[in-house]
Amino acid sequence: MVKYSSEDLDRVFKALSDPTRRAILYRLAEGDAAVTELAAPFDMSLPAFTKHLDVLARAGLLETEKSGRVRRCHIDHRPLQQAADWIAGYRQFWDTRLDRLDDYFKNTATDEEQT
């Protein structure tokens, strides 16, 4: 199983735990956007929205560039891939365990039928 920094994964999962932040990432998957453009669909103040962007940035999921007065954001997929790899490792672990359990129950049922 691949090892990742616990703190890095914690920040990614914390960022993904909020529906507003997931919506921001979903929008950024379509392409870069200005902060004001990203904030438009949400019923919150710009300072409150900026806090969501800060959480995403601390998790490494968001990068910003300032050009004049406009701050543009784009997504960084690498932390998402690390989280997906971590989850995949545990999925493989549990799939193996559940397959063994399934085999056990099938063998138990076959043994009971023969007696």
Helices and strands as residue ranges (DSSP letters): H 6-16, H 19-28, E 33-34, H 35-39, H 46-58, E 62-67, E 70-75, H 78-114
